[in-house]
Amino acid sequence: MTDVFSTSELQALRGEKLMDDFMRAGTEPWTVVYAGEGVATRPVSTVAYSVLAPPALRAEFLDEEGWDVLIGWGRPGIITSFGETRQTSYLKFGNDDGWEPLVIVTDRAGTREAEVILNQEFRLVFDLFEDKASGNFVSVEKDGTETVVVEVSGRNVRIRTSFLARFRALKQLDLWLYTETITHFPALSQDGNFEQFNTKWKNADSAGLNHVSLRLDYPAALFRAKKYLGPAPIEHCNLWQYEARDETYEDFIIGEDEVGRTIKFTCEIDKLGDYFGKNPDAPNYLTPVFFRSEVLQKYYNNPELYTVTEGSVSCKGRWHLRLDNDHGDHVAVFLGDLGGDLPESERQYWRAFNVAPSGEMSGTYVRRSFLGQWADAEQPDHQLKRAYKDLQSRWLQVHGWQLHRNPHKIDEGILDRLHVPLNETQTEFEDQLMILAKLLVDFLNDKGIGKVVGKGPENERSLGKLQRFFEKVGYDQGDEDLSLLREIQELRSRVAAHTKGSDYDKFIASKLAGMSKKELVRDLHRRSTLMLRRWFELATVDGGKEVAEI
């Protein structure tokens, strides 16, 4: 009789939802390969496990509904056989049937907690990195973005189903999935007909049972099931020679015709010409392609992932693109480099900033790329960065301390982020003033300077110490340099650091004096570079000895 049970109780006693969930396992975006936090006293407790196994074991696998392997199995071992001779063999996964675990669960060692260890072959095949903070494993894509492939939460592990499918295809192994759930019904009387819920099944790829027990003071249902998922052909692993190569190569603007219509051509290397006769009717690999300078914005904004230098932009070990960023208002890249050095997602990003050619590539880039000559950058931000680095190196060599401190971890990469504003927006203007003030004023090495000039007035600021330093070493252009530093400080304070007052427009107009924001920052970069070069000359070997003796 079923009329003594509610609809929800009937469904739970029959294990209907558990059956539905299990049949979907391995077909949804994530697959649970281990769940080990089931506790028998919970209203519903589940444990799950999985291994990879040869297809030849399917018949044996389906022979009964019980688990063939247990959580914790799969560690190395040895087996000894006795025949005409005694033979001992090492077993990588502790069995000679050919199955292997996806996760290995270690035993507690008294003073240590049990560990859940991911299959190292799976990790190495997909080049996964462990996020120490979360315990998850991530794949770093070609464009530098990260994809979580394995989620680890306590004693539960799930893996992206697509990666499991590719791994099965590579190894040509089945995925065996096991689950066991106990559901307690303390509110139900033991007088009902519970035998009607006891079922077993077996079909082409799964087997299991549902059994309601009265061994406790109330009914409890056991749902136990297992199934296998076979591998796709090895070509579907999408690895190495089987990796999908259906990339799309964008067309980029490379010129204009006589009536101003843009001329475009693909960046696919195999379709480009060269100086050796390849594809003679096609544009050359070295055809310059121009972009608005804003294309570099996302790279400057994420120094943890990207690095922009004079002549290149790169993504932490994933890709590296040579470019001409010594051009002023535009960035130029060779057409072939776009197709050969950037992943598809990055090419799509760059395409949005593509413009018709605006002249030739910079003289710096031409000399470096075509003539093989060393050439100093012409843009003031590149010159300032080089002068800043040279000064710190020379000062450390001569005096034993840097004139400017290394930035705190939170400001790492700040020098790389210094650049002429990419546009006339207030945000770019403010950011670059902040960076310039930090580098030149905030990072002054007060402790090092103080050792030379001694104790000064109470609450003396960095520029005050620097002024006394200049006076002590007899530096003639100290007033000019301090004036520039105070100007940068004031700009930072009035423009970037505080709420703007009613006189802001008048103040900024006086500072711009007809210049654009870009031009003002360029001017500050030029003047700062000259200042740093003068300071470099202060750090001569003889001068250094004199400073050290003061």
Residue pairs with C-beta under 8 A, 6 or more apart in sequence:
1 192
1 193
2 10
2 193
2 196
4 192
5 13
5 188
5 192
9 185
9 188
11 17
12 183
12 185
12 221
13 185
13 194
13 197
13 212
13 219
13 221
14 197
14 199
14 210
15 181
15 183
15 197
15 210
15 221
15 223
18 179
18 181
18 210
18 223
18 225
19 210
19 223
19 225
22 177
22 179
22 206
22 208
22 225
22 227
23 206
23 227
25 31
25 32
25 177
25 179
25 227
26 161
26 164
26 175
26 177
26 227
26 229
27 161
28 161
29 160
29 161
29 162
30 151
30 158
30 159
30 160
30 161
31 50
31 158
31 159
31 160
31 161
31 164
31 175
31 177
32 48
32 50
32 156
32 157
32 158
33 48
33 49
33 50
33 102
33 103
33 157
33 158
33 159
33 164
34 48
34 49
34 50
34 71
34 102
34 103
34 105
34 116
34 155
34 156
34 157
35 46
35 47
35 48
35 49
35 155
35 156
35 157
35 179
36 47
36 71
36 105
36 116
36 155
36 156
37 154
37 155
37 156
38 45
38 46
38 47
38 180
38 181
38 182
39 45
40 182
41 184
42 184
43 183
43 184
44 181
44 182
44 183
44 184
45 181
45 182
46 179
46 180
46 181
47 71
47 179
47 180
48 177
48 178
48 179
48 180
49 67
49 69
49 70
49 71
49 178
50 102
50 175
50 176
50 177
50 178
51 69
51 74
51 99
51 100
51 101
51 102
51 175
51 176
52 99
52 100
52 101
52 102
52 167
52 168
52 171
52 173
52 174
52 175
52 176
53 61
53 97
53 98
53 99
53 100
53 173
53 174
53 176
53 228
54 97
54 98
54 99
54 173
54 174
55 172
55 173
55 174
55 230
55 231
56 98
57 97
57 98
57 99
57 174
58 174
58 228
60 68
61 68
61 174
61 176
61 226
61 228
62 202
62 205
62 206
62 207
62 228
64 207
65 200
65 202
65 207
65 208
65 209
65 224
65 225
65 226
66 224
67 178
67 180
67 224
67 226
68 99
68 176
68 226
69 99
69 101
69 176
69 178
71 105
72 104
72 105
72 106
72 107
73 94
73 95
73 101
74 93
74 94
74 95
74 99
74 100
74 101
74 104
75 93
75 94
75 104
75 106
76 90
76 91
76 92
76 93
76 94
77 90
77 91
77 94
77 95
78 88
78 89
78 90
78 91
79 88
79 89
79 91
79 96
80 86
80 87
80 88
80 89
81 87
81 88
81 89
89 96
92 100
93 99
93 100
93 101
99 176
100 119
100 173
101 119
102 118
102 119
102 122
102 157
102 159
102 164
103 116
103 117
103 118
103 119
103 157
104 116
104 117
104 119
105 114
105 115
105 116
105 117
105 155
106 114
106 115
106 116
106 117
107 114
108 114
114 155
116 152
116 155
116 157
118 128
118 137
118 150
118 152
118 157
122 128
122 163
122 167
123 137
125 167
125 170
125 239
126 139
126 149
126 163
126 166
126 167
127 139
127 140
128 137
128 138
128 139
128 149
128 150
129 137
129 138
129 139
129 140
130 136
130 137
131 137
131 138
134 152
135 152
135 153
136 148
136 150
136 151
136 152
137 148
137 149
137 150
137 152
138 146
138 147
138 148
138 149
139 146
139 147
139 149
139 163
140 146
140 318
141 147
141 318
141 343
141 345
142 318
142 319
142 343
142 344
142 345
143 315
143 318
143 319
143 343
143 345
143 346
144 305
144 306
144 315
144 316
144 318
144 319
145 345
147 160
148 160
149 159
149 160
149 163
150 157
150 158
150 159
150 160
151 157
151 158
151 159
164 175
165 231
165 232
165 236
166 236
166 237
166 238
166 239
167 237
168 174
168 175
168 229
168 230
168 231
168 232
169 231
169 232
169 233
169 234
169 235
169 236
169 237
170 234
170 237
170 239
171 231
172 231
172 234
173 231
174 228
174 229
174 230
174 231
175 228
175 229
176 226
176 227
176 228
177 226
177 227
177 228
177 229
178 225
178 226
179 223
179 224
179 225
179 226
180 222
180 223
180 224
180 225
181 222
181 223
181 224
182 220
182 221
182 222
182 223
183 220
183 221
183 223
184 216
184 218
184 220
185 218
185 219
185 220
185 221
186 217
186 218
187 218
188 218
188 219
190 214
190 217
190 218
190 219
192 219
194 212
194 214
194 219
195 212
197 210
197 211
197 212
197 221
198 209
198 210
198 211
198 212
199 209
199 210
200 207
200 208
200 209
201 207
201 208
201 209
205 227
205 228
205 229
205 230
206 225
206 226
206 227
206 228
207 225
207 226
207 227
208 223
208 224
208 225
208 226
209 222
209 223
209 224
209 225
210 221
210 222
210 223
211 221
211 222
212 219
212 220
212 221
212 222
213 219
213 220
213 221
213 222
234 242
235 242
236 242
238 244
247 344
248 344
249 266
249 267
249 268
249 339
249 347
250 266
250 267
250 338
250 347
250 348
250 351
251 264
251 265
251 266
251 267
252 264
252 265
252 266
252 267
252 289
252 335
252 338
252 351
252 354
253 262
253 263
253 264
253 289
253 290
253 354
253 355
253 356
253 357
254 263
254 264
254 265
254 283
254 287
254 288
254 289
254 335
254 357
255 262
255 263
255 356
255 357
256 262
256 263
256 356
256 357
257 263
262 356
265 272
265 282
265 283
265 287
265 335
266 272
266 339
267 289
267 335
267 336
267 338
267 339
267 347
268 339
269 285
269 336
269 339
269 340
271 279
271 282
272 278
272 279
272 282
272 283
272 284
272 285
272 287
272 335
272 336
272 339
273 279
273 280
273 281
273 282
273 283
273 284
273 285
274 284
274 285
275 284
283 335
284 335
284 336
285 334
285 335
285 336
286 334
286 335
286 336
286 369
287 334
287 335
287 336
288 324
288 332
288 333
288 334
288 335
288 357
288 360
288 361
289 332
289 333
289 334
289 335
289 338
289 354
290 330
290 331
290 332
290 354
290 355
290 356
290 357
290 358
291 330
291 331
291 332
291 333
291 350
291 353
291 354
291 355
292 329
292 330
292 331
292 353
292 355
293 325
293 329
293 330
293 331
293 422
293 423
294 353
294 422
294 423
295 331
295 349
295 350
295 353
296 308
296 313
296 325
296 331
296 419
296 422
297 422
298 306
298 349
299 306
299 307
299 308
299 313
300 306
300 308
300 416
300 417
300 419
300 422
303 412
303 413
303 414
303 416
303 417
304 413
305 315
305 316
306 313
306 314
306 315
306 316
307 313
307 314
307 316
307 413
307 416
308 325
308 416
308 419
309 416
310 325
310 326
310 377
310 379
310 382
310 385
310 386
311 322
311 323
311 324
311 325
311 326
311 365
311 368
311 377
312 320
312 321
312 322
312 323
313 320
313 321
313 323
313 325
314 320
314 321
315 346
318 343
319 341
319 342
319 343
319 346
320 341
321 333
321 337
321 338
321 341
321 342
322 333
322 334
322 337
322 341
322 369
323 331
323 332
323 333
323 337
324 331
324 332
324 333
324 361
324 362
324 364
324 365
325 331
325 379
325 382
326 362
326 364
326 365
326 377
326 378
326 379
326 382
327 361
327 362
327 365
327 379
328 362
328 379
329 358
330 355
330 358
332 361
332 362
332 365
333 350
338 347
338 350
339 347
342 350
360 366
361 369
362 378
363 375
363 378
364 375
364 376
364 377
364 378
367 373
367 375
368 374
368 375
376 383
376 386
377 383
377 386
379 420
380 420
380 522
380 525
380 526
380 529
381 418
381 419
381 420
381 522
381 525
383 525
383 526
383 529
384 418
384 525
384 528
384 529
384 532
385 415
385 416
385 418
387 528
387 529
387 532
387 533
387 536
388 404
388 415
388 439
388 532
389 415
390 532
390 536
391 403
391 404
391 532
391 535
391 536
391 539
392 402
392 403
392 404
394 536
394 539
395 401
395 402
395 403
395 535
395 539
396 402
397 539
398 539
398 540
398 541
398 543
398 544
399 448
399 539
399 544
399 547
399 548
400 548
401 445
401 447
401 448
401 451
402 445
402 448
403 444
403 445
403 448
403 449
403 535
404 439
404 440
404 443
404 444
404 445
405 443
405 444
405 445
406 443
407 414
407 415
407 438
407 443
411 438
414 435
414 438
414 439
415 439
417 431
417 435
418 432
418 435
418 436
418 439
419 432
420 432
420 518
420 521
420 522
420 525
421 428
421 429
421 432
421 517
421 518
421 521
422 428
423 518
424 516
424 517
424 518
428 517
429 495
429 517
429 521
430 495
430 496
431 496
432 521
433 488
433 491
433 492
433 495
433 496
433 521
434 492
434 496
434 497
436 488
436 492
436 521
436 524
436 525
436 528
437 488
437 489
437 491
437 492
437 496
440 485
440 488
440 528
441 462
441 463
441 485
441 488
441 489
442 462
444 462
444 463
444 465
444 466
446 462
446 465
449 462
449 465
449 466
449 469
450 456
450 465
452 469
452 472
452 547
452 550
453 465
453 468
453 469
453 472
456 464
456 465
456 468
457 464
463 482
463 485
463 486
463 489
466 478
466 482
466 485
467 478
467 482
469 475
470 478
470 481
470 482
471 478
472 550
473 538
473 543
473 546
473 547
473 550
475 538
477 534
480 531
481 531
481 534
481 535
484 524
484 527
484 528
484 531
487 524
488 524
488 528
491 511
491 524
494 500
494 504
494 507
494 508
495 504
495 508
511 520
512 520
515 523
